[in-house]
């Protein structure tokens, strides 16, 4: 488990791409903008809702709260993957918001991300990468999930959050980080 970063770098944190899909599919098409809805997620996205929408979680308990309304991923991971020979871009790994200049994985649980003029997303935890990533491109799952030297599982496929305040989000929008009160809790899978 990664320890939260005390002061994440946010001087140039921005939205690089936004994506949504009204149908279940692994990748999400890029959009000119998306609209976040408080308590629900991305308007028109298959994962929007008060209760869980991810198929594996619905199968276990469809009444559980949806802590995965918005999926954010850092473009720095895409860049690293492209350097290793993979062909990935914003939205292709299922994320709704692709960021640049922000250590998403180093944020503590409960961090509030103020995105654009009005939207606020509260970070709930790590995305737990699934086998669909391997189906997208062979060898990709091992690059976004693995074990560290101590044998701990390391997940790098982005973070999940819930929408506290709705609003439009578009590429180029700034992201401002509001850390929760200490002590900070490291992100865990949700």
N, CA and C of each residue as an Amber inpcrd file, in Angstrom:
protein
   570
   0.8440000  -1.1720000   0.0000000   0.0000000   0.0000000   0.0000000
   0.8920000   1.2400000   0.0000000   0.6240000   2.1800000  -0.8490000
   1.3940000   3.4090000  -0.9540000   0.9830000   4.3660000   0.1500000
   1.9630000   4.9370000   0.8120000   1.6600000   5.9490000   1.8310000
   1.2470000   7.2300000   1.1380000   0.2360000   7.9320000   1.6890000
  -0.1910000   9.1720000   1.0360000   0.9170000  10.2100000   1.0460000
   0.9780000  10.9890000   0.0000000   1.9320000  12.0790000  -0.1070000
   1.4070000  13.2520000   0.7030000   2.2390000  13.8280000   1.5560000
   1.8060000  14.9230000   2.4190000   1.3550000  16.1350000   1.6180000
   2.1270000  16.5300000   0.6500000   1.7990000  17.7100000  -0.1580000
   1.9050000  17.3640000  -1.6360000   0.8050000  16.9200000  -2.2490000
   0.8800000  16.5710000  -3.6690000   1.2000000  17.7840000  -4.5270000
   1.9480000  17.5540000  -5.5900000   2.2700000  18.6310000  -6.5130000
   1.0420000  18.9540000  -7.3390000   0.5810000  20.2050000  -7.2760000
  -0.6280000  20.5760000  -8.0060000  -0.4430000  21.8650000  -8.7870000
   0.7830000  22.3890000  -8.8540000   1.0010000  23.6760000  -9.5110000
   0.4910000  23.6630000 -10.9470000   0.5880000  22.5270000 -11.6220000
   0.1680000  22.4580000 -13.0170000  -0.8290000  21.3240000 -13.2360000
  -1.5610000  20.9200000 -12.2090000  -2.5040000  19.8180000 -12.3460000
  -3.6610000  20.2360000 -13.2370000  -3.8590000  19.4540000 -14.3020000
  -4.9230000  19.7730000 -15.2560000  -5.5960000  18.5030000 -15.7530000
  -6.7490000  18.7030000 -16.3720000  -7.4610000  17.6310000 -17.0530000
  -6.8890000  17.5440000 -18.4590000  -6.4580000  16.3580000 -18.8530000
  -5.9200000  16.1470000 -20.1970000  -7.0040000  15.6540000 -21.1570000
  -7.8730000  14.7520000 -20.6580000  -8.9440000  14.1970000 -21.4870000
 -10.1170000  13.8210000 -20.6040000 -11.3090000  13.8030000 -21.1930000
 -12.5090000  13.3330000 -20.4900000 -13.1950000  12.3090000 -21.3800000
 -13.7770000  11.2840000 -20.7480000 -14.3360000  10.1650000 -21.4920000
 -15.5630000   9.6150000 -20.7820000 -16.4960000   9.0940000 -21.5660000
 -17.6670000   8.4460000 -20.9840000 -18.2520000   7.4930000 -22.0050000
 -19.0640000   6.5520000 -21.4910000 -19.7150000   5.6010000 -22.3800000
 -21.0150000   5.1510000 -21.7270000 -22.0940000   5.1820000 -22.4670000
 -23.3860000   4.7510000 -21.9710000 -23.5870000   3.2480000 -22.0350000
 -22.6260000   2.5300000 -22.5860000 -22.6930000   1.0700000 -22.6870000
 -21.4780000   0.4690000 -22.0090000 -21.6490000  -0.7650000 -21.5130000
 -20.5160000  -1.4610000 -20.9160000 -19.5030000  -1.7870000 -21.9970000
 -18.3120000  -1.2580000 -21.8540000 -17.1810000  -1.5950000 -22.7040000
 -15.9360000  -1.2100000 -21.9190000 -14.8170000  -1.7610000 -22.2940000
 -13.6060000  -1.4680000 -21.5290000 -13.1410000  -0.0340000 -21.7350000
 -12.9970000   0.3790000 -22.9760000 -12.5460000   1.7370000 -23.2830000
 -13.7400000   2.6830000 -23.3250000 -13.4520000   3.9600000 -23.1010000
 -14.4870000   4.9960000 -23.1520000 -14.0530000   6.0500000 -24.1640000
 -14.9390000   6.4270000 -25.0840000 -14.5770000   7.4450000 -26.0700000
 -14.3360000   8.8060000 -25.4260000 -13.3560000   9.5230000 -25.9610000
 -13.0940000  10.8940000 -25.4970000 -14.2580000  11.7850000 -25.8930000
 -14.5020000  12.7910000 -25.0690000 -15.5740000  13.7590000 -25.3000000
 -14.9880000  15.1650000 -25.2360000 -15.7240000  16.1330000 -25.7740000
 -15.3210000  17.5390000 -25.6370000 -15.4540000  17.9800000 -24.1930000
 -16.4600000  17.4420000 -23.5030000 -16.6610000  17.7080000 -22.0850000
 -17.5690000  16.6180000 -21.5300000 -17.5580000  16.4850000 -20.2090000
 -18.4940000  15.6040000 -19.5150000 -19.1340000  16.4370000 -18.4190000
 -20.2740000  15.9800000 -17.9490000 -20.9500000  16.6850000 -16.8590000
 -21.0470000  15.7380000 -15.6710000 -20.4890000  16.1720000 -14.5320000
 -20.5710000  15.3730000 -13.3130000 -21.8530000  15.7370000 -12.5800000
 -22.5270000  14.7250000 -12.0380000 -23.7680000  14.9050000 -11.2990000
 -23.5370000  14.5170000  -9.8460000 -23.8400000  15.4120000  -8.9210000
 -23.6130000  15.1600000  -7.4950000 -24.3120000  13.8780000  -7.0520000
 -23.5550000  13.0150000  -6.3840000 -24.0870000  11.7820000  -5.8500000
 -24.3100000  10.6770000  -6.8620000 -24.0150000  10.9450000  -8.1400000
 -24.2830000   9.9560000  -9.1890000 -23.0630000   9.5730000 -10.0100000
 -22.3080000  10.5690000 -10.4850000 -21.1640000  10.2850000 -11.3360000
 -21.2240000  11.0690000 -12.6260000 -20.7650000  10.4530000 -13.7130000
 -20.6910000  11.1060000 -15.0180000 -22.0240000  10.9170000 -15.7410000
 -22.6510000  12.0170000 -16.0900000 -23.9340000  11.9740000 -16.7800000
 -23.8210000  11.1220000 -18.0420000 -24.7500000  10.1610000 -18.1910000
 -24.7730000   9.3090000 -19.3680000 -23.7930000   8.1540000 -19.3560000
 -22.9640000   8.0440000 -18.3140000 -21.9950000   6.9480000 -18.2470000
 -22.6470000   5.7390000 -17.5920000 -22.3150000   4.5570000 -18.0710000
 -22.8970000   3.3180000 -17.5750000 -22.6160000   3.1010000 -16.0780000
 -21.5740000   3.7010000 -15.5380000 -21.2240000   3.5030000 -14.1320000
 -21.8180000   4.5550000 -13.1980000 -22.6190000   5.4750000 -13.7200000
 -23.2590000   6.4930000 -12.8820000 -24.3830000   5.8750000 -12.0770000
 -24.5110000   6.3030000 -10.8330000 -25.6120000   5.8400000  -9.9960000
 -25.2600000   5.8770000  -8.5220000 -26.2720000   5.8420000  -7.7050000
 -26.1050000   5.8620000  -6.2480000 -25.5620000   4.5320000  -5.7600000
 -26.0380000   3.4370000  -6.3640000 -25.5460000   2.1150000  -5.9810000
 -24.5530000   1.6250000  -7.0350000 -23.7680000   0.6560000  -6.6650000
 -22.6810000   0.1400000  -7.4860000 -23.1860000  -0.3000000  -8.8670000
 -22.3760000  -0.0240000  -9.8980000 -22.7230000  -0.3640000 -11.2760000
 -21.7280000  -1.3030000 -11.9360000 -20.5600000  -1.4920000 -11.3400000
 -19.5710000  -2.4000000 -11.9200000 -20.1010000  -3.8300000 -11.7990000
 -20.0890000  -4.5540000 -12.8890000 -20.7360000  -5.8560000 -12.9730000
 -20.3310000  -6.8260000 -11.8660000 -19.0460000  -6.9170000 -11.5660000
 -18.5930000  -7.8690000 -10.5410000 -19.1490000  -7.5010000  -9.1680000
 -19.2570000  -6.2260000  -8.8900000 -19.7850000  -5.7830000  -7.5970000
 -21.3030000  -5.9120000  -7.5310000 -21.9680000  -5.6800000  -8.6560000
 -23.4200000  -5.8620000  -8.7160000 -23.7640000  -7.3230000  -8.4440000
 -22.9590000  -8.2360000  -8.9950000 -23.2050000  -9.6680000  -8.7970000
 -23.0960000 -10.0500000  -7.3240000 -22.2080000  -9.4060000  -6.5890000
 -22.0330000  -9.7020000  -5.1610000 -23.1200000  -9.0700000  -4.3110000
 -23.4140000  -7.7730000  -4.5680000 -24.4060000  -7.0580000  -3.7600000
 -24.7970000  -5.7740000  -4.4800000 -25.9170000  -5.8000000  -5.2110000
 -26.3150000  -4.6310000  -5.9970000 -26.7560000  -3.4330000  -5.1650000
 -26.9240000  -3.6130000  -3.8500000 -27.3860000  -2.5040000  -3.0030000
 -26.2480000  -1.6990000  -2.3850000 -25.0040000  -2.1390000  -2.5750000
 -23.8830000  -1.4210000  -1.9490000 -23.6950000  -0.0550000  -2.5980000
 -23.2210000   0.9310000  -1.8260000 -23.0410000   2.2790000  -2.3860000
 -21.9900000   2.3020000  -3.4860000 -22.1950000   3.1840000  -4.4450000
 -21.2780000   3.3140000  -5.5710000 -20.1290000   4.2420000  -5.1880000
 -19.0160000   3.6640000  -4.7930000 -17.8100000   4.4230000  -4.4520000
 -16.9180000   4.6100000  -5.6730000 -17.4010000   4.1700000  -6.8390000
 -16.6350000   4.1900000  -8.0850000 -17.3850000   4.9760000  -9.1630000
 -17.9360000   6.1240000  -8.7950000 -18.7110000   6.9390000  -9.7270000
 -17.8470000   7.5620000 -10.8160000 -16.6190000   7.9110000 -10.4620000
 -15.6990000   8.5580000 -11.4040000 -14.3460000   7.8630000 -11.3000000
 -13.7780000   7.5130000 -12.4530000 -12.4570000   6.8880000 -12.5040000
 -11.4810000   7.9070000 -13.0790000 -10.4130000   8.1860000 -12.3240000
  -9.3780000   9.1170000 -12.7640000  -8.0710000   8.3600000 -12.9510000
  -7.3370000   8.7050000 -13.9940000  -6.0440000   8.0810000 -14.2540000
  -5.0610000   9.1670000 -14.6990000  -3.8350000   9.0230000 -14.2790000
  -2.7860000   9.9790000 -14.5960000  -2.1370000   9.6510000 -15.9330000
  -2.0060000  10.6720000 -16.7650000  -1.4040000  10.4780000 -18.0810000
   0.0620000  10.0750000 -17.9640000   0.6850000  10.3550000 -16.8500000
   2.0730000   9.9350000 -16.6600000   2.1800000   8.4110000 -16.7460000
   1.1320000   7.6810000 -16.3160000   1.1180000   6.2250000 -16.4680000
   1.0220000   5.8620000 -17.9470000   0.1480000   6.5440000 -18.6850000
   0.0520000   6.2880000 -20.1310000   1.4060000   6.5040000 -20.8010000
   2.0610000   7.5830000 -20.4190000   3.3750000   7.9130000 -20.9920000
   4.3770000   6.7930000 -20.7170000   4.3970000   6.3060000 -19.4900000
   5.2860000   5.2110000 -19.1070000   4.9670000   3.9430000 -19.9050000
   3.6770000   3.6660000 -20.0660000   3.2660000   2.4780000 -20.8110000
   3.6260000   2.5940000 -22.2930000   3.4570000   3.7840000 -22.8540000
   3.8360000   3.9880000 -24.2700000   5.3410000   3.7890000 -24.4450000
   6.1270000   4.2630000 -23.4850000   7.5800000   4.0880000 -23.5590000
   7.9720000   2.6070000 -23.5020000   7.1030000   1.7900000 -22.8830000
   7.3590000   0.3470000 -22.7960000   6.7790000  -0.4040000 -23.9950000
   6.2230000   0.3260000 -24.9730000   5.7440000  -0.2990000 -26.1900000
   4.2420000  -0.5190000 -26.2810000   3.4950000  -0.0890000 -25.2850000
   2.0390000  -0.2390000 -25.3280000   1.4190000   0.9660000 -26.0210000
   0.2400000   0.7670000 -26.5700000  -0.4530000   1.8320000 -27.2800000
  -1.6860000   2.2370000 -26.4660000  -1.5260000   3.2440000 -25.6190000
  -2.6270000   3.6830000 -24.7550000  -2.7630000   5.1940000 -24.7900000
  -3.9950000   5.6480000 -24.6180000  -4.3000000   7.0750000 -24.5670000
  -5.4880000   7.2750000 -23.6380000  -5.8110000   8.5190000 -23.3400000
  -6.9080000   8.8610000 -22.4480000  -8.1930000   8.1410000 -22.8010000
  -8.8260000   7.5500000 -21.7890000 -10.0930000   6.8640000 -21.9460000
  -9.9760000   5.4050000 -22.3340000  -8.8570000   5.0080000 -22.8940000
  -8.7310000   3.6370000 -23.3910000  -8.6480000   2.5900000 -22.2910000
  -8.2430000   2.9890000 -21.0950000  -8.1740000   2.0390000 -19.9860000
  -9.3900000   2.1830000 -19.0700000 -10.4390000   2.8240000 -19.5870000
 -11.7120000   2.8930000 -18.8850000 -11.9190000   4.1010000 -17.9990000
 -10.9690000   5.0190000 -17.9830000 -11.1060000   6.1780000 -17.0950000
 -12.0210000   7.2450000 -17.6810000 -12.6250000   8.0070000 -16.7630000
 -13.4740000   9.1430000 -17.1510000 -12.6710000  10.4250000 -17.2820000
 -11.6750000  10.5880000 -16.4100000 -10.8800000  11.8140000 -16.4110000
  -9.4070000  11.4290000 -16.4110000  -8.6930000  11.8890000 -17.4240000
  -7.2470000  11.6790000 -17.5060000  -6.5910000  12.9670000 -17.0460000
  -5.6980000  12.8510000 -16.0610000  -5.0630000  14.0260000 -15.4620000
  -3.6140000  14.1410000 -15.8930000  -3.0530000  15.2970000 -15.6520000
  -1.6310000  15.5410000 -15.9010000  -1.1120000  16.4180000 -14.7730000
   0.0570000  16.0590000 -14.2100000   0.6950000  16.9020000 -13.2080000
   0.2070000  16.6830000 -11.7870000  -0.3970000  15.5260000 -11.5140000
  -0.9150000  15.2530000 -10.1730000  -0.6380000  13.7960000  -9.8100000
  -0.0140000  13.5640000  -8.6650000   0.2820000  12.2200000  -8.1790000
  -0.9990000  11.6260000  -7.5850000  -1.8650000  11.1240000  -8.4320000
  -3.1400000  10.5820000  -7.9660000  -2.9600000   9.4630000  -6.9540000
  -2.0230000   8.5600000  -7.2010000  -1.8400000   7.3980000  -6.3330000
  -1.2910000   7.7770000  -4.9640000  -0.7170000   8.9700000  -4.8390000
  -0.1740000   9.4300000  -3.5700000  -1.1720000  10.2040000  -2.7270000
  -2.3790000  10.4120000  -3.2330000  -3.3920000  11.1540000  -2.4760000
  -3.9790000  10.2780000  -1.3730000  -4.3420000  10.8690000  -0.2450000
  -5.0160000  10.0850000   0.7850000  -6.5110000   9.9650000   0.5080000
  -7.1170000   8.9440000   1.0860000  -8.5630000   8.7710000   1.0120000
  -9.2390000  10.0230000   1.5640000 -10.3100000  10.4490000   0.9090000
 -11.0440000  11.6260000   1.3630000 -10.5680000  12.9300000   0.7690000
  -9.5160000  12.8920000  -0.0500000  -9.0520000  14.1000000  -0.7350000
 -10.1680000  14.6020000  -1.6400000 -10.3310000  15.9080000  -1.6860000
 -11.3150000  16.5060000  -2.5890000 -10.5870000  17.1620000  -3.7460000
 -10.9980000  16.7740000  -4.9450000 -10.4250000  17.3400000  -6.1620000
 -11.4330000  18.3260000  -6.7390000 -11.0610000  19.5920000  -6.7560000
 -11.8900000  20.6410000  -7.3420000 -11.4750000  20.7330000  -8.8020000
 -12.3910000  20.3560000  -9.6950000 -12.0620000  20.2310000 -11.1080000
 -12.8810000  21.2340000 -11.9020000 -12.1750000  22.0860000 -12.6470000
 -12.8710000  23.1130000 -13.4030000 -13.5020000  24.1340000 -12.4770000
 -14.5840000  24.7540000 -12.9380000 -15.2060000  25.8450000 -12.1890000
 -16.0590000  25.3870000 -11.0200000 -16.6850000  24.1880000 -11.1070000
 -17.6660000  23.8160000 -10.0860000 -17.5370000  22.4060000  -9.5260000
 -17.0540000  21.4630000 -10.2950000 -17.0990000  20.0540000  -9.9010000
 -16.1440000  19.7490000  -8.7500000 -16.6020000  18.8840000  -7.8510000
 -15.7740000  18.4020000  -6.7400000 -15.9500000  16.8860000  -6.6550000
 -14.8230000  16.1670000  -6.7160000 -14.8130000  14.7130000  -6.6040000
 -14.0400000  14.3490000  -5.3410000 -14.6450000  13.5100000  -4.5040000
 -13.9530000  13.0270000  -3.3130000 -13.3640000  11.6590000  -3.6110000
 -12.0700000  11.5130000  -3.3640000 -11.3410000  10.2790000  -3.6500000
 -11.7470000   9.2030000  -2.6460000 -12.1810000   8.0450000  -3.1720000
 -12.6090000   6.9460000  -2.3070000 -11.5930000   5.8140000  -2.2400000
 -10.7730000   5.6380000  -3.2780000  -9.7890000   4.5650000  -3.2320000
  -9.1790000   4.2670000  -4.5880000  -8.4560000   3.1710000  -4.6190000
  -7.7440000   2.7280000  -5.8170000  -8.6400000   1.8900000  -6.7120000
  -8.4230000   2.0060000  -7.9950000  -9.0530000   1.0850000  -8.9400000
  -8.3320000  -0.2440000  -8.7980000  -9.0990000  -1.3020000  -8.7360000
  -8.5360000  -2.6410000  -8.7030000  -8.5470000  -3.1550000 -10.1380000
  -7.3890000  -3.1600000 -10.8260000  -7.3800000  -3.5530000 -12.2320000
  -7.8540000  -4.9880000 -12.4180000  -8.6060000  -5.1960000 -13.4870000
  -9.1720000  -6.5150000 -13.7550000  -8.5530000  -7.1040000 -15.0240000
  -8.9630000  -8.3230000 -15.3390000  -8.4150000  -9.0310000 -16.5010000
  -8.7580000  -8.3700000 -17.8250000  -9.7620000  -7.4740000 -17.8500000
 -10.0890000  -6.7960000 -19.1020000  -8.9010000  -5.9830000 -19.6070000
  -8.0510000  -5.5200000 -18.6990000  -6.8580000  -4.7670000 -19.1050000
  -5.9480000  -5.6510000 -19.9560000  -5.8340000  -6.8930000 -19.5700000
  -5.0050000  -7.8340000 -20.3360000  -5.6200000  -8.0760000 -21.7100000
  -6.9470000  -8.0820000 -21.7800000  -7.6260000  -8.2440000 -23.0460000
  -7.4230000  -7.0570000 -23.9680000  -7.1800000  -5.8870000 -23.4010000
  -6.9290000  -4.6950000 -24.2040000  -5.5870000  -4.8100000 -24.9220000
  -4.5600000  -5.2650000 -24.1590000  -3.2340000  -5.4540000 -24.7550000
  -2.4420000  -6.4210000 -23.8780000  -1.9070000  -7.4720000 -24.4780000
  -1.1520000  -8.4920000 -23.7470000  -0.0080000  -7.8670000 -22.9570000
   0.1110000  -8.2900000 -21.6900000   1.1950000  -7.8260000 -20.8300000
   0.8790000  -6.5560000 -20.0630000  -0.2470000  -5.9320000 -20.3650000
  -0.5900000  -4.6520000 -19.7300000  -0.9380000  -4.8040000 -18.2520000
  -1.6450000  -5.8680000 -17.8860000  -2.0400000  -6.0540000 -16.4880000
  -0.8150000  -6.0900000 -15.5760000   0.2360000  -6.7550000 -15.9950000
   1.4520000  -6.8420000 -15.1790000   2.1110000  -5.4760000 -14.9910000
   1.8490000  -4.5340000 -15.9030000   2.4290000  -3.1880000 -15.7990000
   1.6330000  -2.2760000 -14.8740000   0.3410000  -2.6000000 -14.6600000
  -0.4890000  -1.7210000 -13.8220000  -0.8500000  -2.3540000 -12.4830000
  -0.4840000  -3.6180000 -12.2910000  -0.6950000  -4.2950000 -11.0120000
   0.4150000  -5.3130000 -10.8260000   0.9190000  -5.3720000  -9.6340000
   1.9980000  -6.3140000  -9.3510000   2.3140000  -6.3240000  -7.8750000
   3.5020000  -6.7080000  -7.5480000   3.9460000  -6.7590000  -6.1480000
   5.2560000  -6.0080000  -5.9950000   5.4120000  -5.3630000  -4.8390000
   6.6710000  -4.6820000  -4.5540000   7.6580000  -5.6830000  -3.9520000
   8.8190000  -5.2060000  -3.5600000   9.8760000  -6.0800000  -3.0280000
   9.4340000  -6.8160000  -1.7700000   8.5140000  -6.2340000  -0.9960000
   8.0450000  -6.8550000   0.2390000   6.8670000  -7.8010000  -0.0010000
   6.4260000  -7.9140000  -1.2620000   5.3230000  -8.8050000  -1.5780000
   3.9480000  -8.1630000  -1.5040000   3.8960000  -6.8620000  -1.2300000
   2.6200000  -6.1600000  -1.1670000   2.0870000  -5.8940000  -2.5710000
   0.7700000  -6.0150000  -2.7400000   0.1460000  -5.7350000  -4.0290000
   0.2190000  -4.2360000  -4.2930000   0.6330000  -3.8770000  -5.5050000
   0.7100000  -2.4810000  -5.9280000  -0.2440000  -2.3080000  -7.1010000
  -1.1850000  -1.3750000  -6.9370000  -2.1660000  -1.0880000  -7.9900000
  -1.8790000   0.3050000  -8.5280000  -1.7470000   0.4140000  -9.8590000
  -1.3790000   1.7000000 -10.4590000  -2.3660000   2.1680000 -11.5290000
  -3.5390000   1.5350000 -11.6070000  -4.4880000   1.8140000 -12.6870000
  -5.4820000   2.9220000 -12.3490000  -5.0490000   3.8780000 -11.5530000
  -5.8870000   5.0360000 -11.2750000  -6.6420000   4.9450000  -9.9750000
  -7.4720000   5.9580000  -9.7580000  -8.2290000   6.0790000  -8.5220000
  -9.7070000   6.2550000  -8.8370000 -10.5240000   6.0460000  -7.8060000
 -11.9630000   6.1780000  -7.9400000 -12.4480000   7.2780000  -6.9920000
 -13.6160000   7.8360000  -7.3250000 -14.1780000   8.8670000  -6.4700000
 -15.6770000   8.9930000  -6.6310000 -16.2680000   9.7870000  -5.7400000
 -17.6890000  10.1100000  -5.7930000 -17.8210000  11.6110000  -6.0280000
 -18.9170000  11.9980000  -6.6650000 -19.1360000  13.4040000  -7.0020000
 -19.8570000  14.0960000  -5.8550000 -19.1950000  15.0900000  -5.2610000
 -19.8140000  15.8930000  -4.2000000 -20.5510000  17.0980000  -4.7730000
 -19.9680000  17.7050000  -5.8070000 -20.5880000  18.8660000  -6.4650000
 -20.4680000  18.6690000  -7.9590000 -21.5680000  18.8310000  -8.6530000
 -21.5900000  18.6170000 -10.0890000 -21.0450000  19.7920000 -10.8660000
 -20.8550000  19.5650000 -12.1470000 -20.3850000  20.6150000 -13.0360000
 -19.7410000  20.0260000 -14.2690000 -19.5160000  20.8840000 -15.2360000
 -18.8680000  20.4780000 -16.4820000 -17.3700000  20.3300000 -16.2580000
 -16.7780000  19.3420000 -16.9340000 -15.3340000  19.1070000 -16.8910000
 -14.8730000  18.9070000 -18.3300000 -13.7810000  19.5970000 -18.6990000
 -13.2680000  19.5300000 -20.0650000 -11.7410000  19.5330000 -20.0400000
 -11.1290000  19.0470000 -21.1250000  -9.6630000  19.1170000 -21.2150000
  -9.1900000  20.5560000 -21.0040000  -8.0960000  20.6820000 -20.2590000
  -7.5290000  21.9890000 -19.9520000  -7.9960000  22.5600000 -18.6260000
  -9.0520000  21.9860000 -18.0480000  -9.5330000  22.4890000 -16.7580000
  -8.4810000  22.2620000 -15.6780000  -8.3490000  23.2260000 -14.7620000
  -7.4120000  23.0480000 -13.6530000  -7.9900000  22.0950000 -12.6040000
  -7.0910000  21.4830000 -11.8520000  -7.4750000  20.6160000 -10.7350000
  -6.8020000  21.1660000  -9.4830000  -7.6030000  21.4540000  -8.4770000
  -7.0810000  21.9270000  -7.1890000  -7.3230000  20.8410000  -6.1530000
  -6.3110000  20.5550000  -5.3460000  -6.3750000  19.4860000  -4.3570000
  -6.6690000  20.0700000  -2.9730000  -7.6540000  19.4750000  -2.3030000
  -7.9700000  19.8140000  -0.9120000  -7.7860000  18.5410000  -0.0910000
  -6.7120000  18.4990000   0.6930000  -6.4220000  17.3090000   1.4890000
  -7.3660000  17.2340000   2.6880000  -7.6980000  16.0160000   3.1330000
  -8.5350000  15.8640000   4.3300000  -7.7180000  16.1640000   5.5880000
  -8.4000000  16.2680000   6.7080000  -7.7170000  16.4650000   7.9850000
  -6.8230000  15.2610000   8.2700000  -5.7230000  15.5000000   8.9440000
  -4.8400000  14.4070000   9.3310000  -5.4210000  13.6800000  10.5270000
  -5.0700000  12.4230000  10.7640000  -4.0940000  11.6530000  10.0070000
  -4.6730000  11.1910000   8.6760000  -3.8050000  11.1510000   7.6720000
  -4.2160000  10.7120000   6.3380000  -4.2170000   9.1940000   6.2630000
  -5.1510000   8.6790000   5.4690000  -5.2780000   7.2410000   5.2580000
  -4.8940000   6.9300000   3.8170000  -3.9730000   5.9900000   3.6580000
  -3.5370000   5.5920000   2.3220000  -4.6990000   4.9860000   1.5480000
  -4.6670000   5.1410000   0.2300000  -5.7160000   4.5740000  -0.6190000
  -5.6820000   3.0500000  -0.5900000  -6.8650000   2.4710000  -0.5990000
  -7.0330000   1.0190000  -0.6800000  -8.0190000   0.7580000  -1.8140000
  -8.0560000  -0.4540000  -2.3510000  -8.9860000  -0.7480000  -3.4560000
 -10.4490000  -0.5750000  -3.0400000 -11.2460000  -0.0410000  -3.9580000
 -12.6980000   0.0510000  -3.7340000 -13.4180000  -0.6050000  -4.8930000
